[in-house]
Amino acid sequence: MRLTAPAGKRVRPTSERVRGAIFSVLGLAVEGARVLDLFAGSGAFGLEALSRGAASVQFVDRDPRTTGLLVKTVRSFGAEDVASVMTMDALRAIRRIEGQKKKFEIVFLDPPYGTQSVANLVAMQQFPLLLVPGGLLVIEREASAAGTGIPEVFASRFARKYGDTVVEIFNHK
């Protein structure tokens, strides 16, 4: 299915090669998983997870035009009953979701390049509480960005560079 994002915006779609590599590593962990797709953009990660058997996806993006298109994409995908879209800054969304005591088996973090969003989010006290023990944190970032300073509650499972992109996958201990 073709995914859309607002024209002129800084939505950087993940290449099919990188997305395929990520889901190859995740394997059967996706089946039945509750997924959080932060910085959702076109929703590629969350929609791919649904197509591979995820139970549900919570999409979060702060841009109303982006989330408006994502709502339409979710509808056309026929996933309204298993997917929801929040128009909110990721920091606020994490606080709200944690306050609701929602837990996920997989969290995707794919913020715009050139930001410190990954470091800021994973440093939040609430962030590790979003994942169940054994849950997976998937980070896509630009290769030139400094390390993310992942808290010790996460153990590295996978890291690989694809051109100017680095993919890291961590287990929640």
Buried (B, 14 or more C-beta within 10 A) or exposed (E): EEBBBBEEEEBBBBEEEBBEBBBEBBEEBBEEBBBBBBBBBBBBBBBBBBEBEBBBBBBBBBBEBBBBBBBEBBEEBEBEEBBBBBBBEBBEBBBBBBEEEBBBBBBBBBBEBEBEBBBBBBEBEBBBBBBBEEBBBBBBBBEEBEEBEBBEBBEEBBEEEBEEBBBBBBBBE
